[in-house]
Amino acid sequence: MILYSQTILVGFNGQSARARFFQGLLGSVDPTSWQVLLAGSALIGVVAGIVVWELFRKRREQLAKARRQWDHFQAQARAMGLGDGDVALMREMYLCLDALHAPDAMLRIPASYDRALDAWIASRSRKVLQAEWEHLTAIRRRLGFKGLGAETSLSHTRQIADTQDVRLASEDGHFASTGKVVANQEDMMVIGTSEPVTVALGMHLRIAFSRQGDGEYKAVLPVVHVDREANQIWLEHTDQLTRQQLRMWVRVPVLILGKMRRVIGPDGVPHPQQSFDVTLLDLSGGGAMVTSTEPMEVESRGLLDFQLGDTRLEGVRFVMLRTGKNSRNGGHVCHLCFESIDVQTQERIMRYVFERQRTGRNLA
């Protein structure tokens, strides 16, 4: 009986201690320092546990997404006739690239493939065996990146087709000639000239060439080898292509919401509204027709932002060429020409336009 009474007393005292503890935390009684420390430690532990679990969950999702992407890449690559060795080489190329896109973009977009290839070459200090060059050339041909159609915008000098006519000029103006692409290889491009070669190694030559339906391209390439007897110049590749004289663009109807900002009138005066909504009515690689909530003068310039499929294009420079009839909802119709647009952005637009034309449906 005495032992039972002591047990009840201890239990009662324990409950009283816990009650006093919570009373100190939640009641009007000031908590002691050890109570504050214990409660803070418990709270920090809970927060740390939540953070660790969230990081673990996100990392697991990223790994699962990466596995799905590579499974899709391998399936697509094998469907295009690539073998295990080709897939392994392209995976190595992709891992050398600080890319934001999925690996299957290398199978569809020449610009993505060439950027991955450049990163892979740089990781090897440009020391690549001849057998590896031949392997890469075979991959490119299986992907259909050689001899692109006239409607496809170029994004890299590796895409220039063999037998393409080009114009050459040195930066100092002492050499100028016409020529033809003899062979466009993975590591360099060989051009045969119509004039005796007077350039030296290390010089930079400006090349220009035109393609029907796609305009004129320009680039500056360094000279890596000269064969004076054959009148041939070997040039290193570059992805810094500039497109000029845009013409004959395919234009497709769309209905895409966008925004204009930093608009400046032809007299250099900023537009009263520096940001306002627009709707793209049609789109091409060279421009667009939009309806805006604000009137603008001809020759106004500004930046255009819009969502193109899964890609957000921001800061696309434009110049307003002419106005049209007002739309039914009272908006002002503007015919825009893209100005100083970079090759990668134009590549995305053209891919969208061609897919939109092929499928005949709105991809926005």
C-alpha positions as CSV (number, residue, x, y, z in Angstrom):
1,M,0.0,0.0,0.0
2,I,2.8,2.4,0.9
3,L,4.6,1.6,-2.5
4,Y,1.4,2.1,-4.4
5,S,0.9,5.5,-2.7
6,Q,4.5,6.6,-3.5
7,T,3.9,5.6,-7.2
8,I,0.7,7.7,-7.4
9,L,2.5,10.6,-5.7
10,V,5.4,10.5,-8.2
11,G,3.0,10.3,-11.1
12,F,1.1,13.3,-9.7
13,N,4.3,15.3,-9.3
14,G,5.3,14.5,-12.9
15,Q,2.0,15.6,-14.2
16,S,2.3,18.8,-12.1
17,A,5.8,19.5,-13.5
18,R,4.6,19.1,-17.1
19,A,1.6,21.3,-16.4
20,R,3.9,24.0,-14.9
21,F,6.1,23.7,-18.0
22,F,3.3,24.4,-20.5
23,Q,1.9,27.0,-18.2
24,G,5.2,28.7,-18.3
25,L,5.2,28.6,-22.1
26,L,1.6,29.5,-22.7
27,G,0.4,31.2,-19.6
28,S,1.1,34.5,-17.9
29,V,4.0,33.1,-15.9
30,D,7.3,34.1,-17.4
31,P,9.2,31.0,-18.8
32,T,12.6,30.1,-17.5
33,S,15.7,30.3,-19.7
34,W,15.9,26.5,-20.0
35,Q,12.3,26.3,-21.1
36,V,12.9,28.9,-23.9
37,L,16.1,27.1,-25.0
38,L,14.3,23.8,-25.1
39,A,11.4,25.2,-27.1
40,G,13.7,27.0,-29.5
41,S,15.8,23.9,-30.1
42,A,12.6,21.9,-30.8
43,L,11.4,24.5,-33.3
44,I,14.8,24.6,-35.1
45,G,14.9,20.9,-35.2
46,V,11.4,20.8,-36.8
47,V,12.3,23.5,-39.4
48,A,15.6,21.7,-40.2
49,G,13.8,18.4,-40.7
50,I,11.3,20.0,-43.1
51,V,14.1,21.7,-45.1
52,V,16.1,18.5,-45.4
53,W,13.1,16.5,-46.4
54,E,12.2,19.2,-49.1
55,L,15.7,19.2,-50.5
56,F,15.7,15.4,-50.6
57,R,12.3,15.4,-52.3
58,K,13.4,17.9,-54.9
59,R,16.6,16.1,-55.6
60,R,14.7,12.9,-56.1
61,E,12.3,14.6,-58.5
62,Q,15.3,16.0,-60.4
63,L,16.9,12.6,-60.8
64,A,13.6,11.1,-61.9
65,K,13.1,13.8,-64.5
66,A,16.7,13.4,-65.7
67,R,16.1,9.6,-66.1
68,R,12.9,10.3,-68.0
69,Q,14.7,12.8,-70.3
70,W,17.5,10.3,-71.1
71,D,15.1,7.5,-71.7
72,H,13.2,9.7,-74.1
73,F,16.4,10.8,-75.7
74,Q,17.6,7.2,-76.2
75,A,14.3,6.2,-77.7
76,Q,14.3,9.1,-80.1
77,A,17.9,8.6,-81.1
78,R,17.4,4.9,-81.9
79,A,14.3,5.7,-83.9
80,M,16.5,8.1,-86.0
81,G,19.0,5.3,-86.7
82,L,21.6,6.1,-84.0
83,G,23.4,3.2,-82.3
84,D,24.6,2.8,-78.7
85,G,28.0,4.3,-79.6
86,D,26.3,7.4,-81.1
87,V,24.1,7.8,-78.1
88,A,27.0,7.5,-75.7
89,L,29.0,10.1,-77.6
90,M,26.1,12.6,-77.7
91,R,25.5,12.0,-73.9
92,E,29.2,12.9,-73.3
93,M,28.7,16.1,-75.5
94,Y,25.6,17.1,-73.5
95,L,27.3,16.7,-70.2
96,C,30.0,19.1,-71.3
97,L,27.4,21.7,-72.0
98,D,25.8,24.0,-69.3
99,A,22.4,23.5,-70.9
100,L,19.0,24.5,-69.7
101,H,17.1,22.4,-72.3
102,A,16.5,18.7,-72.4
103,P,19.0,16.5,-74.2
104,D,16.6,15.5,-77.0
105,A,16.9,19.1,-78.3
106,M,20.3,18.0,-79.8
107,L,18.3,15.6,-82.0
108,R,16.0,18.3,-83.3
109,I,17.7,21.6,-83.2
110,P,21.0,22.1,-85.0
111,A,22.0,25.0,-82.7
112,S,21.7,22.8,-79.6
113,Y,23.8,20.1,-81.2
114,D,26.5,22.5,-82.3
115,R,26.7,24.2,-79.0
116,A,27.1,20.8,-77.3
117,L,29.7,19.9,-79.8
118,D,31.7,23.1,-79.3
119,A,31.7,22.5,-75.5
120,W,32.9,18.9,-76.0
121,I,35.7,20.0,-78.3
122,A,36.7,22.7,-75.8
123,S,36.8,20.1,-73.0
124,R,39.3,18.1,-75.0
125,S,41.5,21.1,-75.8
126,R,40.5,20.7,-79.4
127,K,42.5,17.4,-79.6
128,V,40.1,15.1,-81.4
129,L,41.1,12.0,-83.4
130,Q,40.3,11.6,-87.1
131,A,38.1,8.6,-86.3
132,E,36.1,10.7,-83.9
133,W,35.6,13.4,-86.5
134,E,34.3,10.8,-88.9
135,H,32.0,9.4,-86.2
136,L,30.6,12.9,-85.5
137,T,30.1,13.6,-89.2
138,A,28.1,10.3,-89.5
139,I,25.9,11.4,-86.6
140,R,25.3,14.8,-88.1
141,R,24.2,13.2,-91.4
142,R,21.9,10.8,-89.7
143,L,20.3,13.7,-87.9
144,G,19.8,15.5,-91.2
145,F,21.7,18.6,-90.2
146,K,23.7,18.7,-93.4
147,G,22.2,20.4,-96.4
148,L,19.3,22.1,-94.5
149,G,16.4,23.3,-96.6
150,A,16.4,26.9,-97.8
151,E,13.5,27.8,-95.4
152,T,15.4,26.7,-92.3
153,S,17.4,29.5,-90.6
154,L,21.0,28.7,-89.9
155,S,22.6,29.0,-86.5
156,H,26.1,27.7,-87.0
157,T,28.7,27.6,-89.8
158,R,28.7,23.8,-89.6
159,Q,25.3,23.9,-91.2
160,I,26.5,25.6,-94.4
161,A,26.0,23.1,-97.2
162,D,28.9,21.9,-99.4
163,T,29.2,23.7,-102.7
164,Q,27.6,26.9,-101.1
165,D,28.8,30.1,-102.9
166,V,30.4,32.6,-100.6
167,R,32.2,36.0,-100.7
168,L,35.4,36.5,-98.8
169,A,37.1,39.7,-97.6
170,S,39.9,40.4,-95.2
171,E,39.3,42.9,-92.4
172,D,42.0,45.2,-93.7
173,G,40.4,45.2,-97.2
174,H,43.6,43.8,-98.9
175,F,42.0,40.6,-99.9
176,A,38.6,40.0,-101.6
177,S,37.4,37.0,-103.6
178,T,34.5,34.8,-104.4
179,G,34.6,31.1,-103.6
180,K,32.7,27.9,-102.9
181,V,32.6,25.6,-99.9
182,V,34.7,22.6,-100.9
183,A,34.0,20.6,-97.7
184,N,32.3,21.6,-94.4
185,Q,33.8,19.3,-91.8
186,E,33.2,19.0,-88.1
187,D,36.4,20.8,-87.1
188,M,36.8,23.3,-90.0
189,M,35.4,24.6,-93.3
190,V,37.4,24.4,-96.6
191,I,36.7,27.1,-99.1
192,G,38.1,27.2,-102.6
193,T,38.7,30.7,-104.0
194,S,38.6,32.2,-107.5
195,E,41.6,34.5,-106.8
196,P,45.1,33.6,-105.6
197,V,45.3,33.3,-101.9
198,T,47.2,36.1,-100.2
199,V,46.0,35.6,-96.6
200,A,48.1,34.3,-93.8
201,L,47.5,32.0,-90.8
202,G,45.8,33.7,-87.9
203,M,44.0,36.3,-90.0
204,H,40.2,36.8,-89.8
205,L,38.1,36.7,-92.9
206,R,34.6,38.0,-93.4
207,I,32.4,35.6,-95.3
208,A,29.0,36.3,-96.7
209,F,26.6,34.1,-98.5
210,S,22.9,34.1,-99.6
211,R,20.2,31.5,-99.6
212,Q,17.0,31.7,-101.5
213,G,14.1,32.3,-99.2
214,D,16.3,32.8,-96.1
215,G,18.3,36.0,-96.7
216,E,21.9,36.8,-96.5
217,Y,24.3,35.6,-93.7
218,K,27.6,37.1,-92.5
219,A,30.3,35.8,-90.2
220,V,34.0,36.4,-89.3
221,L,36.2,33.2,-89.3
222,P,39.8,32.7,-88.3
223,V,42.2,31.2,-90.9
224,V,43.8,27.9,-89.6
225,H,45.4,26.6,-92.8
226,V,46.2,27.9,-96.3
227,D,46.8,25.8,-99.5
228,R,48.1,28.3,-102.0
229,E,48.6,25.7,-104.8
230,A,44.9,24.6,-104.6
231,N,43.7,28.1,-103.8
232,Q,42.0,26.8,-100.7
233,I,41.5,28.4,-97.3
234,W,40.7,26.4,-94.2
235,L,38.6,28.4,-91.7
236,E,37.6,27.6,-88.1
237,H,33.9,27.3,-87.3
238,T,32.0,30.0,-85.4
239,D,28.4,30.3,-84.3
240,Q,28.4,34.0,-84.5
241,L,26.2,34.3,-87.7
242,T,24.5,37.5,-88.6
243,R,21.5,37.4,-90.8
244,Q,20.9,40.3,-93.2
245,Q,18.3,41.3,-95.8
246,L,15.4,39.2,-94.4
247,R,12.9,38.3,-97.0
248,M,10.3,35.8,-98.1
249,W,9.3,34.8,-94.6
250,V,6.6,32.3,-94.0
251,R,3.8,34.0,-92.0
252,V,1.2,32.1,-90.0
253,P,-1.8,33.3,-88.0
254,V,-1.5,33.1,-84.3
255,L,-3.3,34.5,-81.2
256,I,-0.6,35.1,-78.6
257,L,-0.7,37.6,-75.7
258,G,2.3,39.8,-75.3
259,K,3.6,43.0,-73.9
260,M,5.4,46.0,-75.4
261,R,7.8,48.1,-73.3
262,R,10.4,50.8,-73.6
263,V,8.7,52.2,-76.7
264,I,10.4,55.2,-78.3
265,G,8.8,57.3,-81.0
266,P,10.5,58.3,-84.3
267,D,11.6,61.6,-82.8
268,G,13.3,59.8,-79.8
269,V,10.5,60.8,-77.3
270,P,9.5,57.9,-75.0
271,H,5.9,56.7,-75.4
272,P,3.6,57.9,-72.6
273,Q,2.9,54.3,-71.6
274,Q,6.2,52.5,-71.2
275,S,4.5,49.1,-70.8
276,F,1.2,47.9,-72.3
277,D,-0.5,44.7,-73.5
278,V,-0.6,43.6,-77.1
279,T,-1.9,40.5,-79.0
280,L,0.1,38.9,-81.8
281,L,-2.2,38.2,-84.8
282,D,0.4,36.6,-87.0
283,L,4.1,35.8,-86.8
284,S,7.1,35.1,-89.0
285,G,10.8,35.0,-88.6
286,G,11.1,38.6,-89.7
287,G,8.3,40.3,-87.9
288,A,4.7,40.2,-86.7
289,M,1.3,41.9,-86.9
290,V,0.0,42.9,-83.5
291,T,-3.0,44.8,-82.1
292,S,-2.1,47.1,-79.2
293,T,-4.1,48.9,-76.6
294,E,-2.1,52.1,-77.3
295,P,-1.5,54.0,-80.6
296,M,2.0,54.2,-81.9
297,E,3.7,56.2,-84.7
298,V,5.4,54.7,-87.7
299,E,9.2,54.1,-87.1
300,S,8.6,53.7,-83.4
301,R,11.0,51.2,-81.7
302,G,10.8,49.1,-78.6
303,L,10.9,45.7,-77.0
304,L,8.4,42.9,-77.4
305,D,7.8,40.1,-74.8
306,F,5.6,37.0,-75.6
307,Q,5.3,33.4,-74.8
308,L,6.1,31.0,-77.6
309,G,5.1,27.5,-76.6
310,D,7.2,26.6,-73.6
311,T,9.7,29.4,-74.2
312,R,9.4,32.9,-72.9
313,L,10.9,35.4,-75.4
314,E,11.8,38.7,-73.8
315,G,13.3,41.9,-75.2
316,V,12.8,41.2,-78.9
317,R,13.6,44.5,-80.6
318,F,11.2,45.8,-83.2
319,V,10.5,48.7,-85.5
320,M,7.0,49.6,-86.5
321,L,6.8,49.8,-90.3
322,R,3.1,50.7,-90.9
323,T,-0.3,50.7,-89.3
324,G,-3.4,48.9,-90.4
325,K,-7.1,49.1,-89.9
326,N,-8.3,49.2,-86.3
327,S,-9.4,45.8,-84.9
328,R,-13.0,45.1,-83.9
329,N,-12.3,45.5,-80.2
330,G,-10.9,49.0,-80.8
331,G,-7.2,48.0,-80.7
332,H,-4.6,49.5,-83.0
333,V,-3.1,47.2,-85.6
334,C,0.7,47.5,-86.0
335,H,3.0,45.8,-88.5
336,L,6.3,45.1,-86.9
337,C,9.7,44.2,-88.2
338,F,12.2,42.5,-85.9
339,E,15.4,44.4,-85.6
340,S,18.9,43.1,-84.6
341,I,17.3,39.8,-83.5
342,D,19.8,37.2,-82.4
343,V,20.1,33.9,-84.3
344,Q,19.0,31.7,-81.3
345,T,15.7,33.7,-80.9
346,Q,15.0,33.6,-84.6
347,E,15.7,29.9,-84.6
348,R,13.0,29.4,-82.0
349,I,10.5,31.5,-83.9
350,M,11.2,29.8,-87.2
351,R,10.8,26.3,-85.6
352,Y,7.5,27.4,-84.1
353,V,6.3,28.9,-87.4
354,F,7.2,25.8,-89.5
355,E,5.6,23.5,-87.0
356,R,2.5,25.7,-86.9
357,Q,2.4,25.6,-90.7
358,R,2.9,21.9,-90.8
359,T,0.3,20.9,-88.3
360,G,-2.1,23.7,-89.1
361,R,-3.0,24.4,-85.5
362,N,-2.3,27.0,-82.9
363,L,0.6,25.9,-80.7
364,A,0.3,28.8,-78.3
